[in-house]
Amino acid sequence: LVDVDGQLVGVSGGGMVTTTPDRLSVDGGRWTPVVGWAGPWPSDERWWSVPRRQARMQIVTGSGTAHLLTRERGGWWLEGTYD
C-alpha cells in the first residue's frame, strides 16, 4: 500500500495514516488504484500479553475489490479479500 509517490503508507502513533493511499499490490501482483479506504483502526488483540502496535484498514480498489489489511511489524498484511 503506497501513496502517489510510491512511499509506503504508515500509521502514526495517534492512529492516523501517514500519507494518502494511492495504489495497492497484493502478494507482489500488479498495482491497482485505490478508489476508497476506511480506517485505520487500532487493534487490541492479545491485550493480556506483550503490547503490539497493530492497526487495520479497509481498501477498495478500482476493480471493486475490497481488502482488509493489517499494519504490523513495519508492513501491511492481507487478512481478507471481498469481491
All heavy atoms as an XYZ file, in Angstrom:
644
protein
N       0.865     -1.172      0.000
C       0.000      0.000      0.000
C       0.902      1.223      0.000
O       1.667      1.418      0.953
C      -0.907     -0.030      1.230
C      -1.896      1.113      1.380
C      -2.912      1.108      0.228
C      -2.627      0.985      2.716
N       0.846      1.998     -1.064
C       1.726      3.153     -1.209
C       0.935      4.397     -1.606
O      -0.202      4.310     -2.057
C       2.843      2.897     -2.249
C       3.742      1.744     -1.824
C       2.265      2.647     -3.634
N       1.593      5.555     -1.446
C       0.980      6.814     -1.853
C       1.317      7.119     -3.308
O       1.936      6.292     -3.998
C       1.389      7.942     -0.907
C       2.864      8.320     -0.988
O       3.589      7.838     -1.892
O       3.298      9.115     -0.137
N       0.944      8.289     -3.778
C       1.148      8.667     -5.175
C       2.632      8.704     -5.556
O       2.985      8.519     -6.722
C       0.442     10.017     -5.479
C       1.131     11.169     -4.772
C       0.309     10.254     -6.963
N       3.525      8.922     -4.571
C       4.969      8.952     -4.836
C       5.653      7.605     -4.639
O       6.868      7.504     -4.731
C       5.639      9.986     -3.926
C       5.171     11.399     -4.228
O       4.998     11.731     -5.419
O       4.967     12.169     -3.265
N       4.862      6.558     -4.328
C       5.431      5.236     -4.134
C       5.948      4.983     -2.727
O       6.615      3.980     -2.482
N       5.650      5.888     -1.795
C       6.080      5.730     -0.406
C       5.074      4.872      0.352
O       3.862      5.037      0.196
C       6.202      7.095      0.275
C       7.229      8.001     -0.367
C       8.621      7.412     -0.319
O       9.092      6.985      0.729
N       9.281      7.392     -1.466
N       5.581      3.978      1.176
C       4.728      3.090      1.969
C       3.829      3.907      2.887
O       4.286      4.825      3.566
C       5.603      2.151      2.794
C       4.885      1.070      3.589
C       4.213      0.067      2.657
C       5.872      0.359      4.507
N       2.540      3.582      2.902
C       1.592      4.221      3.814
C       1.809      3.626      5.195
O       1.848      2.404      5.359
C       0.138      3.983      3.348
C      -0.855      4.550      4.357
C      -0.094      4.580      1.967
N       1.955      4.479      6.172
C       2.140      4.039      7.545
C       0.976      4.476      8.410
O       0.026      5.103      7.944
N       1.069      4.150      9.694
C       0.079      4.567     10.679
C       0.834      5.233     11.822
O       1.758      4.642     12.380
C      -0.755      3.371     11.193
C      -1.755      3.818     12.243
C      -1.475      2.678     10.042
N       0.444      6.451     12.154
C       1.119      7.199     13.213
C       0.736      6.653     14.587
O      -0.214      5.883     14.723
C       0.732      8.678     13.133
O      -0.607      8.856     13.566
N       1.470      7.084     15.594
C       1.159      6.699     16.960
C      -0.230      7.148     17.389
O      -0.832      6.562     18.278
N      -0.746      8.173     16.729
C      -2.090      8.672     17.014
C      -3.175      7.959     16.223
O      -4.344      8.333     16.291
N      -2.791      6.945     15.446
C      -3.772      6.163     14.703
C      -4.227      6.768     13.388
O      -5.299      6.428     12.881
N      -3.424      7.642     12.804
C      -3.757      8.266     11.520
C      -2.793      7.759     10.443
O      -1.647      7.434     10.738
C      -3.620      9.793     11.627
C      -4.444     10.403     12.752
S      -6.217     10.265     12.489
C      -6.444     11.421     11.186
N      -3.278      7.710      9.183
C      -2.378      7.337      8.101
C      -1.326      8.435      7.931
O      -1.609      9.611      8.142
C      -3.115      7.080      6.765
C      -3.925      5.820      6.814
C      -3.958      8.255      6.347
N      -0.125      8.037      7.549
C       0.966      8.994      7.385
C       0.919      9.691      6.036
O       1.530     10.738      5.856
C       2.324      8.296      7.551
O       2.410      7.227      6.599
C       2.479      7.766      8.969
N       0.209      9.100      5.091
C       0.044      9.668      3.755
C      -1.190      9.018      3.123
O      -1.663      7.982      3.584
C       1.321      9.438      2.905
O       1.211     10.132      1.669
C       1.597      7.980      2.672
N      -1.713      9.593      2.074
C      -2.944      9.109      1.451
C      -2.682      7.880      0.579
O      -1.840      7.937     -0.327
C      -3.577     10.220      0.590
O      -3.809     11.361      1.420
C      -4.888      9.764     -0.019
N      -3.400      6.777      0.800
C      -3.239      5.576     -0.034
C      -3.598      5.873     -1.495
O      -4.617      6.509     -1.773
C      -4.226      4.580      0.567
C      -4.473      5.059      1.956
C      -4.363      6.547      1.885
N      -2.755      5.410     -2.417
C      -2.983      5.645     -3.843
C      -3.096      4.348     -4.644
O      -3.918      4.252     -5.545
C      -1.849      6.497     -4.419
C      -2.070      6.817     -5.883
O      -3.005      7.601     -6.172
O      -1.324      6.282     -6.730
N      -2.267      3.347     -4.313
C      -2.339      2.076     -5.046
C      -1.877      0.931     -4.151
O      -1.154      1.120     -3.188
C      -1.565      2.132     -6.347
C      -0.119      2.450     -6.230
C       0.479      2.720     -7.630
N       1.902      2.861     -7.578
C       2.556      3.974     -7.280
N       1.891      5.067     -7.007
N       3.870      4.000     -7.269
N      -2.318     -0.262     -4.543
C      -2.092     -1.464     -3.741
C      -1.620     -2.599     -4.637
O      -2.130     -2.786     -5.743
C      -3.410     -1.872     -3.060
C      -3.426     -3.195     -2.300
C      -2.592     -3.077     -1.026
C      -4.854     -3.583     -1.957
N      -0.653     -3.342     -4.143
C      -0.206     -4.570     -4.803
C      -0.355     -5.699     -3.785
O       0.134     -5.599     -2.666
C       1.260     -4.447     -5.225
O       1.741     -5.687     -5.701
N      -1.047     -6.751     -4.165
C      -1.255     -7.887     -3.271
C      -0.303     -9.011     -3.667
O      -0.321     -9.464     -4.812
C      -2.718     -8.379     -3.320
C      -2.901     -9.633     -2.480
C      -3.654     -7.279     -2.858
N       0.545     -9.426     -2.730
C       1.464    -10.548     -2.920
C       2.344    -10.380     -4.152
O       2.569    -11.327     -4.907
C       0.681    -11.853     -2.972
C       1.548    -13.075     -2.693
O       2.583    -12.921     -2.010
O       1.201    -14.164     -3.157
N       2.825     -9.155     -4.375
C       3.735     -8.902     -5.492
C       3.059     -8.802     -6.847
O       3.733     -8.724     -7.871
N       1.734     -8.774     -6.860
C       0.984     -8.662     -8.117
C       0.998     -7.245     -8.659
O       1.677     -6.358     -8.141
N       0.225     -7.039     -9.710
C       0.191     -5.714    -10.340
C      -0.415     -4.675     -9.398
O      -1.209     -5.005     -8.520
C      -0.583     -5.753    -11.654
C      -2.060     -6.012    -11.503
C      -2.764     -6.010    -12.878
N      -4.168     -6.280    -12.701
C      -5.084     -5.362    -12.424
N      -4.741     -4.104    -12.308
N      -6.354     -5.685    -12.272
N      -0.024     -3.446     -9.589
C      -0.536     -2.341     -8.781
C      -1.940     -1.980     -9.243
O      -2.191     -1.889    -10.436
C       0.382     -1.129     -8.891
C       1.676     -1.347     -8.189
C       2.855     -1.730     -8.765
C       1.916     -1.233     -6.794
N       3.827     -1.856     -7.801
C       3.275     -1.545     -6.576
C       1.130     -0.895     -5.701
C       3.854     -1.531     -5.321
C       1.711     -0.870     -4.445
C       3.055     -1.185     -4.261
N      -2.835     -1.786     -8.296
C      -4.225     -1.443     -8.573
C      -4.538     -0.126     -7.872
O      -4.192      0.052     -6.697
C      -5.164     -2.542     -8.031
O      -4.749     -3.803     -8.556
C      -6.592     -2.295     -8.428
N      -5.195      0.815     -8.564
C      -5.511      2.090     -7.923
C      -6.475      1.918     -6.749
O      -7.399      1.106     -6.814
C      -6.161      2.915     -9.019
C      -6.182      2.100    -10.246
C      -5.644      0.755     -9.946
N      -6.256      2.703     -5.705
C      -7.164      2.741     -4.559
C      -8.225      3.795     -4.852
O      -7.898      4.942     -5.157
C      -6.393      3.097     -3.265
C      -7.342      3.369     -2.112
C      -5.418      1.985     -2.912
N      -9.505      3.409     -4.776
C     -10.594      4.356     -5.023
C     -11.335      4.727     -3.741
O     -12.126      5.664     -3.730
C     -11.587      3.827     -6.088
C     -10.889      3.669     -7.429
C     -12.237      2.537     -5.648
N     -11.092      3.987     -2.671
C     -11.711      4.306     -1.390
C     -11.004      3.571     -0.270
O     -10.377      2.539     -0.497
N     -11.096      4.126      0.926
C     -10.473      3.465      2.071
C     -11.145      3.936      3.349
O     -11.760      5.004      3.388
C      -8.972      3.707      2.111
C      -8.520      5.136      2.081
C      -8.396      5.930      0.980
C      -8.135      5.945      3.186
N      -7.949      7.170      1.325
C      -7.778      7.215      2.695
C      -8.038      5.729      4.549
C      -7.346      8.249      3.499
C      -7.609      6.763      5.361
C      -7.267      7.999      4.833
N     -11.046      3.103      4.362
C     -11.585      3.421      5.684
C     -10.591      2.950      6.729
O      -9.923      1.947      6.552
C     -12.927      2.739      5.891
N     -10.521      3.698      7.809
C      -9.594      3.371      8.874
C      -8.450      4.353      8.870
O      -8.542      5.400      8.233
N      -7.395      4.036      9.526
C      -7.114      2.784     10.223
C      -7.777      2.736     11.597
O      -8.132      3.765     12.163
C      -5.595      2.786     10.359
C      -5.228      4.238     10.368
C      -6.253      4.945      9.521
N      -7.938      1.510     12.072
C      -8.481      1.255     13.396
C      -7.424      0.518     14.206
O      -6.900     -0.497     13.762
C      -9.730      0.384     13.321
C     -10.790      0.961     12.450
C     -11.631      1.991     12.773
C     -11.142      0.565     11.122
N     -12.480      2.245     11.712
C     -12.198      1.386     10.684
C     -10.650     -0.401     10.251
C     -12.778      1.269      9.429
C     -11.229     -0.518      8.999
C     -12.272      0.304      8.606
N      -7.120      1.020     15.402
C      -6.163      0.291     16.243
C      -6.750     -1.046     16.667
O      -7.969     -1.189     16.794
C      -5.954      1.208     17.449
C      -7.072      2.176     17.419
C      -7.620      2.206     16.033
N      -5.896     -2.014     16.857
C      -6.327     -3.355     17.249
C      -5.848     -3.647     18.663
O      -4.697     -3.401     18.997
C      -5.748     -4.383     16.272
O      -6.049     -5.680     16.694
N      -6.740     -4.194     19.477
C      -6.410     -4.528     20.863
C      -6.306     -6.026     21.088
O      -6.467     -6.498     22.202
C      -7.468     -3.963     21.809
C      -7.404     -2.461     21.898
O      -6.328     -1.905     21.656
O      -8.437     -1.848     22.200
N      -6.065     -6.788     20.034
C      -5.951     -8.233     20.205
C      -4.784     -8.568     21.121
O      -3.778     -7.872     21.147
C      -5.729     -8.912     18.855
C      -6.953     -8.876     17.977
C      -6.715     -9.591     16.668
O      -5.709    -10.301     16.528
O      -7.561     -9.429     15.780
N      -4.926     -9.627     21.864
C      -3.890    -10.114     22.768
C      -3.460     -9.039     23.756
O      -2.293     -8.886     24.071
C      -2.702    -10.644     21.970
C      -3.075    -11.829     21.111
C      -1.912    -12.356     20.351
N      -0.819    -12.642     21.274
C       0.309    -13.203     20.955
N       0.526    -13.543     19.716
N       1.249    -13.433     21.842
N      -4.407     -8.304     24.296
C      -4.117     -7.236     25.241
C      -3.435     -7.746     26.509
O      -2.793     -6.989     27.216
C      -5.398     -6.481     25.603
C      -6.483     -7.382     26.100
C      -7.487     -7.928     25.357
C      -6.667     -7.876     27.426
N      -8.283     -8.727     26.131
C      -7.806     -8.714     27.410
C      -5.984     -7.703     28.624
C      -8.260     -9.380     28.549
C      -6.454     -8.356     29.755
C      -7.584     -9.175     29.706
N      -3.581     -9.048     26.784
C      -3.031     -9.621     28.017
C      -1.538     -9.937     27.912
O      -0.897    -10.224     28.895
C      -3.785    -10.905     28.376
C      -3.637    -11.941     27.296
C      -2.646    -12.883     27.188
C      -4.468    -12.121     26.158
N      -2.802    -13.631     26.050
C      -3.942    -13.184     25.391
C      -5.609    -11.491     25.682
C      -4.514    -13.633     24.207
C      -6.179    -11.946     24.500
C      -5.635    -13.001     23.793
N      -0.976     -9.905     26.722
C       0.439    -10.256     26.551
C       1.242     -9.002     26.182
O       0.779     -7.884     26.336
C       0.581    -11.333     25.480
O       0.175    -10.830     24.232
N       2.410     -9.210     25.663
C       3.280     -8.099     25.274
C       2.527     -7.200     24.292
O       1.990     -7.683     23.293
C       4.575     -8.640     24.617
C       5.442     -7.496     24.131
C       5.320     -9.539     25.588
N       2.476     -5.895     24.570
C       1.754     -4.988     23.674
C       2.327     -5.028     22.256
O       3.537     -5.084     22.068
C       1.972     -3.612     24.305
C       2.368     -3.871     25.711
C       3.051     -5.206     25.714
N       1.428     -5.012     21.280
C       1.818     -4.976     19.872
C       1.154     -3.769     19.243
O      -0.019     -3.515     19.488
C       1.345     -6.232     19.139
C       1.956     -7.474     19.639
C       1.533     -8.707     18.914
N       0.331     -8.607     18.110
C      -0.235     -9.645     17.513
N       0.293    -10.834     17.638
N      -1.316     -9.499     16.795
N       1.903     -3.072     18.431
C       1.323     -1.952     17.692
C       0.751     -2.505     16.399
O       1.488     -3.003     15.544
C       2.393     -0.904     17.422
C       1.810      0.334     16.833
C       2.822      1.433     16.818
N       2.286      2.493     15.979
C       2.997      3.443     15.456
N       4.278      3.488     15.692
N       2.438      4.354     14.711
N      -0.561     -2.437     16.283
C      -1.245     -3.035     15.133
C      -2.460     -2.187     14.789
O      -3.121     -1.643     15.673
C      -1.675     -4.455     15.501
C      -2.299     -5.237     14.391
C      -2.714     -6.618     14.858
O      -3.377     -6.767     15.870
N      -2.331     -7.628     14.111
N      -2.746     -2.064     13.496
C      -3.932     -1.341     13.034
C      -4.497     -2.047     11.807
O      -3.771     -2.719     11.076
C      -3.574      0.100     12.697
N      -5.791     -1.888     11.602
C      -6.459     -2.465     10.428
C      -7.006     -1.348      9.555
O      -7.341     -0.275     10.031
C      -7.597     -3.378     10.874
C      -7.087     -4.656     11.473
C      -8.213     -5.677     11.623
N      -7.665     -6.958     11.954
C      -7.374     -7.351     13.194
N      -7.586     -6.546     14.205
N      -6.871     -8.552     13.410
N      -7.115     -1.673      8.259
C      -7.600     -0.704      7.300
C      -8.311     -1.438      6.171
O      -7.884     -2.526      5.776
C      -6.414      0.086      6.750
C      -6.759      1.265      5.953
S      -5.244      2.226      5.714
C      -5.947      3.658      4.992
N      -9.392     -0.861      5.676
C     -10.093     -1.441      4.525
C      -9.781     -0.590      3.301
O      -9.876      0.640      3.347
C     -11.594     -1.485      4.749
C     -12.312     -2.178      3.612
C     -13.798     -2.328      3.870
O     -14.345     -1.770      4.810
N     -14.451     -3.083      3.025
N      -9.411     -1.262      2.218
C      -9.050     -0.606      0.964
C      -9.972     -1.124     -0.138
O     -10.194     -2.328     -0.253
C      -7.586     -0.943      0.582
C      -6.606     -0.460      1.652
C      -7.235     -0.382     -0.791
C      -6.530      1.029      1.809
N     -10.503     -0.223     -0.961
C     -11.299     -0.612     -2.135
C     -10.520     -0.189     -3.366
O     -10.080      0.961     -3.473
C     -12.693      0.051     -2.120
C     -13.490     -0.354     -3.356
C     -13.451     -0.305     -0.849
N     -10.336     -1.124     -4.284
C      -9.556     -0.847     -5.498
C     -10.472     -0.528     -6.668
O     -11.684     -0.719     -6.601
C      -8.666     -2.048     -5.860
O      -9.495     -3.164     -6.165
C      -7.710     -2.386     -4.722
N      -9.866     -0.073     -7.760
C     -10.605      0.287     -8.961
C     -11.395     -0.850     -9.564
O     -12.370     -0.630    -10.286
N     -11.023     -2.083     -9.268
C     -11.754     -3.242     -9.794
C     -13.003     -3.542     -8.961
O     -13.757     -4.446     -9.279
C     -10.841     -4.472     -9.809
O     -10.494     -4.830     -8.480
N     -13.197     -2.788     -7.862
C     -14.344     -3.013     -6.991
C     -14.084     -4.023     -5.890
O     -14.974     -4.369     -5.125
N     -12.865     -4.499     -5.797
C     -12.491     -5.464     -4.766
C     -12.097     -4.720     -3.494
O     -11.400     -3.716     -3.549
C     -11.321     -6.327     -5.253
O     -11.697     -6.982     -6.454
C     -10.934     -7.372     -4.224
N     -12.555     -5.240     -2.363
C     -12.186     -4.658     -1.073
C     -11.212     -5.595     -0.366
O     -11.332     -6.817     -0.468
C     -13.432     -4.450     -0.216
N     -10.268     -5.014      0.332
C      -9.257     -5.781      1.060
C      -9.204     -5.286      2.495
O      -9.220     -4.077      2.739
C      -7.872     -5.604      0.431
C      -7.803     -5.994     -1.003
N      -7.681     -7.304     -1.406
C      -7.846     -5.249     -2.124
C      -7.633     -7.346     -2.732
N      -7.735     -6.117     -3.180
N      -9.115     -6.213      3.433
C      -8.879     -5.876      4.826
C      -7.402     -6.109      5.094
O      -6.903     -7.227      4.925
C      -9.734     -6.735      5.761
C      -9.560     -6.457      7.250
C      -9.950     -5.018      7.585
C     -10.365     -7.439      8.075
N      -6.693     -5.043      5.465
C      -5.253     -5.100      5.700
C      -4.945     -4.851      7.167
O      -5.675     -4.130      7.849
C      -4.537     -4.031      4.871
C      -4.780     -4.017      3.367
C      -4.042     -2.842      2.735
C      -4.349     -5.321      2.735
N      -3.850     -5.424      7.631
C      -3.341     -5.163      8.971
C      -1.937     -4.593      8.842
O      -1.110     -5.116      8.092
C      -3.279     -6.457      9.813
O      -4.598     -6.950      9.995
C      -2.659     -6.200     11.173
N      -1.689     -3.526      9.569
C      -0.358     -2.912      9.604
C       0.328     -3.387     10.880
O      -0.170     -3.174     11.986
C      -0.485     -1.391      9.619
C       0.800     -0.659      9.858
C       1.554     -0.459      8.601
N       2.721      0.407      8.884
C       3.780      0.424      8.139
N       3.854     -0.324      7.070
N       4.779      1.203      8.441
N       1.448     -4.089     10.701
C       2.181     -4.613     11.850
C       3.607     -4.925     11.422
O       3.846     -5.309     10.272
C       1.504     -5.889     12.366
C       2.111     -6.441     13.618
C       1.371     -7.667     14.140
O       0.799     -8.418     13.337
O       1.405     -7.859     15.354
N       4.553     -4.762     12.341
C       5.968     -5.069     12.098
C       6.503     -4.381     10.839
O       7.249     -4.971     10.068
C       6.182     -6.578     12.032
C       5.836     -7.308     13.318
C       6.149     -8.788     13.251
N       5.626     -9.481     12.105
C       4.437    -10.078     12.044
N       3.627    -10.056     13.085
N       4.042    -10.713     10.956
N       6.078     -3.143     10.605
C       6.611     -2.356      9.505
C       6.057     -2.665      8.135
O       6.556     -2.161      7.137
N       5.027     -3.499      8.039
C       4.446     -3.831      6.734
C       2.942     -3.989      6.810
O       2.340     -3.936      7.879
N       2.351     -4.170      5.661
C       0.912     -4.432      5.556
C       0.702     -5.904      5.260
O       1.405     -6.487      4.435
C       0.298     -3.590      4.430
C       0.193     -2.145      4.775
C       1.028     -1.144      4.371
C      -0.791     -1.537      5.604
N       0.628      0.053      4.894
C      -0.497     -0.158      5.664
C      -1.894     -2.015      6.316
C      -1.271      0.741      6.385
C      -2.661     -1.119      7.035
C      -2.352      0.241      7.064
N      -0.275     -6.511      5.911
C      -0.588     -7.924      5.771
C      -2.048     -8.057      5.350
O      -2.926     -7.411      5.913
C      -0.332     -8.657      7.083
C       1.040     -8.407      7.588
C       1.444     -7.409      8.429
C       2.222     -9.118      7.241
N       2.801     -7.455      8.630
C       3.300     -8.502      7.919
C       2.488    -10.220      6.433
C       4.606     -8.955      7.808
C       3.786    -10.672      6.345
C       4.823    -10.047      7.009
N      -2.302     -8.884      4.367
C      -3.668     -9.109      3.865
C      -4.403    -10.082      4.769
O      -3.929    -11.191      4.998
C      -3.604     -9.661      2.430
C      -4.945     -9.928      1.769
C      -5.688     -8.634      1.525
C      -4.728    -10.673      0.457
N      -5.543     -9.650      5.285
C      -6.362    -10.526      6.137
C      -7.571    -11.079      5.405
O      -8.049    -12.150      5.718
C      -6.827     -9.773      7.382
C      -5.711     -9.525      8.343
C      -6.222     -9.230      9.735
O      -7.450     -9.129      9.940
O      -5.387     -9.115     10.631
N      -8.081    -10.334      4.419
C      -9.251    -10.825      3.695
C      -9.475    -10.018      2.433
O      -9.081     -8.855      2.346
N     -10.111    -10.657      1.458
C     -10.464    -10.024      0.189
C     -11.923    -10.283     -0.090
O     -12.392    -11.419      0.075
C      -9.596    -10.564     -0.963
O      -8.221    -10.245     -0.692
C      -9.981     -9.974     -2.301
N     -12.636     -9.249     -0.514
C     -14.075     -9.349     -0.756
C     -14.385     -8.812     -2.136
O     -14.037     -7.679     -2.448
C     -14.840     -8.536      0.301
C     -14.380     -8.856      1.704
C     -13.335     -8.131      2.289
C     -14.939     -9.892      2.423
C     -12.891     -8.429      3.566
C     -14.491    -10.193      3.698
C     -13.470     -9.452      4.262
O     -13.031     -9.760      5.520
N     -15.015     -9.633     -2.962
C     -15.388     -9.187     -4.327
C     -16.824     -8.736     -4.356
O     -17.655     -9.112     -3.629
C     -15.209    -10.328     -5.324
C     -13.731    -10.607     -5.572
O     -12.966     -9.638     -5.666
O     -13.367    -11.779     -5.673
